């Protein structure tokens, strides 16, 4: 164990049946836990027995990473063959991609994307990797716990925080349940020898919410967030953000315009059925207007763009007029992103996120933090407004680009008729009020 830091050794040596660890990002939580799994399989093999572990990760890519960058490396260190077997596993009515390794005496470790079907599909020891970021974490928990409650089976949970609206937070903050808990923030990890420059990391993060949550392990108050972390991560998908996945369908681009201090962002959404898939997010910083025009021309040529919605506020006036001249006034809609129009665009986006009718790239903390950056506050007159702190990564520029792209598919915003904007504002406000009331009635 000479290659492990003291906090990793403490986690590894803890043989409690139910064990949960809250670790800062990139501190080796998955690497250390997969070592425990491999050690357990080797010990059973030496004793002439066998065991079974299942790793449930937030997606197929993360499951494969846990096997390649954890299990496989540890098996090779033991001098064992570490050939990964990938196969399709049918559980209930769905097919899931599984990755598995086998040990000489028949012990096995299988990694799968987490959902209720895979959680109930095995009678085995379980490792929930980054559990706070699993979609439908409560449904997974309800399906899983009756399985691991069988005598002798172990459960390992690790994650960084992801707000308070998930099962990880509930387990961590519960005073009951017999859990052995380990907490390692970035300060503890560095004190134990992890070679990281805390000041450099803090400055590089460029977002206080990101820093407090992912490095200092604070469960952030979601009360004022326009989009909660749970809502954001529920819309993440590994297939999103890949231009090569474009299917040729109608696309909508949201363009947040900036020249110097903030990001210029063009967010491309393709409508597939009733779901809007992110195909590309183009960002430029300190780029000339000519470079911005060239990038927009590339996107317009690459995708079947039905509508561009761009922020015409302030310096956006000329770029929007130039785009209208280049691509047609019917395809480019300039919006002054202030006051009621700002709230209208954000409300349309909020409903699509809450209904899971949008897919965004998975596993990108900076993007996730940008979407979470927008807060709802009340002005002195009591009228709600949306604000976002400016930091080194901009002014929630990617979030507003996404919201404007979503608005591009809403004819009440891009093709306003007499009274239409007032009508949709009233409908949005009424729907949000109903949802808030329903949430307030839940136990």
C-alpha positions in Angstrom: 0.0 0.0 0.0 3.0 2.3 -0.3 1.6 3.8 -3.5 -1.6 4.9 -1.8 -2.1 8.1 0.2 -3.3 7.7 3.8 -6.9 8.6 3.1 -6.9 5.9 0.4 -5.5 3.4 2.8 -8.1 4.3 5.4 -10.9 3.7 2.9 -9.3 0.5 1.6 -8.8 -1.1 5.0 -12.4 -0.3 6.2 -14.2 -3.6 5.8 -17.6 -2.3 7.0 -20.5 -4.0 5.2 -22.0 -0.6 4.2 -19.5 2.1 3.4 -20.0 5.5 1.8 -17.3 7.9 0.8 -17.5 11.6 -0.3 -14.3 12.5 -2.1 -13.2 15.6 -4.0 -12.8 15.2 -7.7 -9.7 13.4 -9.0 -8.6 12.1 -5.6 -8.7 8.5 -6.7 -12.0 7.3 -5.2 -12.8 4.9 -8.1 -9.2 3.7 -8.4 -9.1 2.9 -4.7 -12.5 1.2 -4.6 -11.8 -1.0 -7.6 -8.6 -2.1 -5.8 -10.8 -3.3 -2.9 -13.0 -5.2 -5.4 -10.0 -6.9 -7.0 -8.4 -7.7 -3.6 -11.6 -9.3 -2.5 -11.8 -11.5 -5.7 -8.2 -12.5 -5.3 -8.7 -13.4 -1.6 -11.7 -15.6 -2.5 -9.7 -17.3 -5.2 -6.8 -18.1 -2.9 -9.2 -19.5 -0.4 -10.8 -21.7 -3.1 -14.0 -19.7 -3.2 -15.6 -17.2 -5.5 -17.4 -13.9 -5.3 -19.2 -11.4 -7.5 -19.0 -7.6 -7.7 -21.1 -5.3 -9.8 -20.1 -1.7 -10.5 -23.0 0.6 -11.4 -21.7 3.8 -13.0 -23.7 6.8 -14.3 -23.1 5.7 -18.0 -21.5 3.3 -20.3 -18.4 5.4 -20.7 -17.9 5.7 -17.0 -18.4 1.9 -16.5 -15.7 1.2 -19.1 -13.4 3.7 -17.5 -13.8 2.0 -14.1 -12.8 -1.3 -15.6 -9.9 0.0 -17.8 -8.4 2.5 -15.4 -9.1 0.6 -12.2 -9.9 -3.1 -12.3 -7.7 -3.9 -15.3 -4.7 -2.2 -13.8 -5.0 -3.8 -10.4 -5.4 -7.3 -12.0 -2.3 -6.7 -14.1 -0.4 -5.7 -10.9 -1.4 -9.1 -9.5 -0.1 -10.8 -12.7 -3.6 -11.9 -13.7 -5.0 -11.9 -17.2 -7.3 -8.8 -17.5 -9.2 -9.4 -20.7 -12.3 -7.3 -20.7 -15.4 -9.0 -22.1 -18.0 -6.6 -23.5 -21.5 -7.9 -24.3 -25.2 -6.9 -24.4 -27.1 -8.0 -21.4 -30.9 -8.2 -21.5 -32.7 -7.3 -18.3 -36.5 -6.9 -18.2 -37.3 -5.5 -21.6 -34.1 -3.5 -22.1 -30.6 -4.3 -23.4 -27.6 -2.9 -21.5 -24.0 -2.8 -22.4 -21.9 -4.8 -19.9 -18.1 -5.1 -19.3 -16.8 -8.0 -17.3 -13.6 -9.7 -16.1 -13.3 -13.2 -14.7 -10.8 -14.5 -12.2 -9.2 -18.1 -12.2 -11.7 -19.6 -9.7 -14.7 -18.0 -11.2 -15.0 -14.7 -9.3 -16.2 -11.9 -11.5 -16.5 -8.1 -11.7 -19.1 -6.6 -14.0 -19.6 -3.0 -14.8 -22.9 -1.5 -16.1 -24.7 1.8 -16.5 -26.9 2.3 -13.5 -30.7 2.2 -13.7 -33.4 0.3 -11.8 -33.2 -2.7 -14.1 -29.5 -3.2 -13.6 -29.7 -2.5 -9.9 -32.1 -5.4 -9.3 -30.6 -7.7 -11.9 -27.8 -9.2 -9.8 -27.4 -10.8 -6.4 -23.9 -9.5 -5.7 -21.7 -7.1 -3.9 -22.3 -3.6 -5.4 -20.2 -0.5 -6.0 -22.2 2.6 -6.8 -19.7 4.9 -8.5 -20.5 8.7 -8.5 -23.9 7.8 -7.1 -25.0 11.5 -6.6 -25.0 11.8 -10.4 -27.0 8.7 -11.2 -30.3 9.4 -13.0 -33.3 8.4 -10.8 -31.1 7.7 -7.8 -34.0 7.0 -5.6 -35.5 4.4 -8.1 -32.1 2.8 -8.3 -31.9 2.6 -4.5 -35.4 1.1 -4.2 -34.4 -1.6 -6.7 -30.9 -2.2 -5.3 -31.2 -2.3 -1.5 -33.4 -5.4 -1.2 -30.7 -7.2 -3.2 -27.7 -6.2 -1.1 -29.6 -6.6 2.1 -29.0 -10.4 1.8 -26.5 -11.5 4.6 -22.9 -11.2 3.6 -23.2 -8.9 0.6 -21.3 -5.6 0.7 -22.2 -2.1 -0.6 -19.7 0.6 -1.5 -20.8 4.1 -2.5 -18.6 7.0 -3.6 -19.3 10.4 -5.1 -18.8 14.1 -5.0 -21.9 16.1 -4.0 -24.5 17.0 -6.5 -27.0 19.2 -4.6 -29.4 17.9 -2.1 -32.1 16.4 -4.3 -30.7 12.8 -4.6 -30.4 9.6 -2.6 -26.6 10.1 -2.0 -27.3 13.3 0.0 -30.0 11.6 2.0 -27.8 8.6 2.9 -24.8 10.9 3.8 -26.8 13.2 6.1 -28.8 10.4 7.8 -27.9 9.6 11.4 -29.1 6.0 11.1 -28.4 3.0 8.9 -25.1 1.7 10.1 -23.0 3.4 7.5 -19.2 3.8 7.7 -18.5 7.3 6.3 -15.3 8.7 4.8 -15.0 12.4 3.8 -11.9 13.7 1.9 -12.0 17.2 0.5 -9.2 18.7 -1.5 -7.6 20.2 1.6 -7.5 16.8 3.4 -6.2 15.0 0.3 -3.3 17.5 -0.1 -2.5 17.3 3.6 -2.2 13.5 3.1 0.2 14.0 0.2 -1.8 14.3 -3.0 0.3 16.6 -5.2 -2.1 19.4 -6.1 -1.7 23.2 -6.0 -4.9 24.2 -4.2 -4.6 27.9 -5.1 -4.0 27.1 -8.8 -7.0 24.7 -8.8 -9.2 27.3 -7.1 -8.3 30.0 -9.6 -8.6 27.6 -12.5 -12.1 26.5 -11.5 -13.3 30.0 -12.1 -16.7 29.3 -10.4 -17.3 29.4 -6.7 -20.2 26.9 -6.8 -18.1 24.5 -8.7 -15.2 24.9 -6.3 -17.4 24.6 -3.1 -19.2 21.5 -4.4 -16.6 19.4 -6.3 -13.5 20.3 -4.2 -14.7 21.4 -0.8 -17.7 18.9 -0.7 -20.4 21.3 0.2 -24.1 20.4 -0.5 -25.2 23.6 -2.2 -28.6 25.2 -1.4 -30.7 24.7 -4.6 -33.5 27.0 -3.5 -32.5 29.9 -5.8 -31.0 27.9 -8.7 -33.1 28.2 -11.8 -31.9 24.7 -12.9 -31.0 22.4 -10.0 -28.1 20.0 -10.4 -30.5 17.1 -10.3 -32.5 18.5 -13.2 -29.3 19.2 -15.2 -27.6 15.8 -14.7 -30.9 14.0 -15.5 -30.6 15.5 -19.0 -27.0 14.5 -19.6 -26.3 11.8 -22.1 -23.0 10.4 -23.4 -24.2 10.6 -27.0 -24.9 14.4 -26.8 -22.4 17.0 -28.0 -21.1 14.8 -30.8 -21.4 16.4 -34.3 -20.9 13.1 -36.0 -24.2 11.9 -34.4 -26.2 14.4 -36.4 -29.2 12.7 -38.1 -30.0 15.5 -40.6 -33.0 16.7 -38.7 -34.1 20.3 -38.1 -31.7 22.3 -35.9 -31.9 25.4 -33.7 -29.0 27.5 -32.7 -28.8 29.8 -29.7 -26.1 32.4 -30.0 -24.8 34.4 -27.0 -22.7 37.2 -28.5 -19.6 38.6 -26.9 -16.3 40.2 -28.0 -13.9 40.4 -25.1 -14.6 39.5 -21.5 -17.3 36.8 -22.0 -17.6 33.8 -24.2 -19.2 33.8 -27.7 -21.2 30.7 -27.7 -23.3 28.9 -30.4 -25.3 26.0 -29.1 -26.7 23.6 -31.7 -29.8 21.5 -30.9 -31.3 18.9 -33.3 -35.0 18.0 -32.8 -35.4 14.2 -32.8 -39.0 13.3 -32.2 -39.9 15.5 -29.2 -36.4 15.6 -27.7 -33.8 18.3 -28.5 -30.3 16.7 -28.8 -27.1 18.8 -28.4 -25.0 18.3 -31.5 -22.3 20.9 -31.0 -21.3 23.7 -28.6 -19.0 26.2 -30.2 -17.2 28.7 -28.0 -14.8 31.5 -28.9 -13.0 33.9 -26.6 -11.6 37.3 -27.7 -12.4 36.3 -31.3 -12.8 39.0 -34.0 -16.2 39.6 -35.4 -14.9 38.1 -38.7 -13.9 34.9 -36.9 -17.4 34.8 -35.2 -19.0 35.3 -38.6 -16.9 32.5 -40.1 -17.8 30.1 -37.3 -21.5 30.8 -37.7 -21.2 30.3 -41.4 -19.6 26.9 -40.8 -22.5 25.9 -38.4 -25.1 27.1 -40.9 -23.5 25.0 -43.6 -23.1 22.0 -41.4 -26.6 21.7 -40.1 -30.2 22.0 -41.3 -30.8 25.2 -39.3 -34.5 26.2 -39.0 -33.9 29.1 -36.5 -31.1 31.1 -35.0 -32.0 33.0 -31.8 -29.3 35.5 -30.8 -28.9 38.0 -28.0 -29.4 41.4 -29.7 -28.8 43.3 -26.5 -26.1 46.0 -26.7 -23.3 44.9 -28.9 -25.4 42.2 -30.4 -27.3 44.7 -32.7 -24.9 44.6 -35.6 -24.0 40.9 -35.5 -27.8 40.0 -35.6 -28.4 42.4 -38.5 -25.5 40.8 -40.3 -26.8 37.3 -39.8 -30.3 38.3 -41.0 -28.7 39.7 -44.2 -26.7 36.6 -44.7 -29.2 33.9 -43.8 -32.6 35.5 -44.1 -34.7 37.5 -41.7 -37.0 34.5 -41.2 -34.2 32.2 -40.0 -32.6 34.7 -37.6 -34.4 36.1 -34.6 -32.8 38.7 -32.5 -34.0 39.0 -28.9 -33.2 41.6 -26.3 -32.5 39.3 -23.4 -33.8 41.5 -20.6 -36.9 41.8 -18.4 -39.9 39.7 -19.5 -38.2 38.4 -22.6 -35.3 37.0 -20.5 -37.8 35.3 -18.1 -39.8 34.0 -21.0 -36.8 32.3 -22.7 -35.6 30.9 -19.3 -39.1 29.5 -18.5 -39.4 27.7 -21.8 -36.0 26.1 -21.2 -36.7 25.2 -17.6 -39.8 23.3 -18.7 -37.9 21.3 -21.3 -35.2 20.5 -18.8 -37.7 19.4 -16.2 -39.5 17.3 -18.7 -36.2 15.7 -19.8 -36.9 16.8 -23.4 -33.3 17.9 -24.0 -30.0 16.0 -24.0 -26.7 17.7 -23.1 -23.1 16.4 -22.9 -22.4 14.2 -19.9 -19.6 14.6 -17.4 -18.5 18.2 -18.0 -18.3 20.0 -14.7 -17.8 23.5 -16.2 -20.8 23.1 -18.4 -22.9 21.8 -15.6 -21.8 24.7 -13.4 -22.7 27.2 -16.1 -26.2 25.9 -16.4 -26.5 26.0 -12.6 -25.1 29.5 -12.3 -28.4 31.3 -13.1 -30.3 32.2 -10.0 -33.8 33.5 -9.4 -34.0 36.5 -7.1 -36.7 39.0 -6.2 -36.1 42.7 -7.0 -37.0 45.5 -4.6 -40.4 45.7 -6.3 -41.0 42.0 -5.7 -40.8 41.1 -9.4 -38.6 38.0 -9.9 -35.5 38.3 -12.1 -32.7 36.0 -13.2 -29.0 36.8 -12.4 -25.7 35.0 -12.9 -22.4 35.9 -11.4 -19.6 36.8 -13.9 -16.4 34.8 -13.4 -13.4 33.6 -15.4 -15.6 31.4 -17.5 -18.0 34.1 -18.5 -21.5 35.2 -17.5 -23.5 31.9 -17.8 -22.9 32.3 -21.6 -23.3 28.7 -22.5 -26.5 28.4 -20.4 -28.1 31.4 -22.2 -27.0 30.0 -25.6 -28.7 26.7 -24.7 -31.9 28.5 -23.6 -32.1 30.6 -26.7 -31.6 27.5 -28.9 -34.6 25.9 -27.0 -36.6 29.1 -27.6 -35.9 28.8 -31.3 -38.4 25.9 -31.4 -41.1 27.9 -29.7 -43.1 29.8 -32.3 -44.6 32.0 -29.5 -41.2 33.4 -29.0 -39.7 33.6 -32.5 -42.9 34.4 -34.4 -44.9 36.6 -31.9 -48.5 37.4 -33.0 -50.7 39.9 -31.4 -50.9 39.1 -27.7 -49.0 35.8 -28.1 -46.1 36.8 -25.9 -48.4 37.9 -23.1 -50.4 34.7 -23.4 -47.3 32.5 -23.2 -45.9 34.4 -20.3 -49.1 33.9 -18.4 -49.2 30.2 -19.3 -45.6 29.7 -18.3 -46.1 31.5 -15.0 -49.3 29.4 -14.3 -47.5 26.2 -15.1 -44.5 27.0 -12.8 -46.9 28.0 -10.0 -48.7 24.7 -10.3 -45.5 22.8 -10.2 -44.3 24.8 -7.2 -47.6 24.1 -5.4 -47.3 20.4 -6.2 -43.8 20.2 -4.9 -44.9 22.0 -1.8 -47.5 19.4 -1.1 -45.1 16.5 -1.4 -44.0 15.0 2.0 
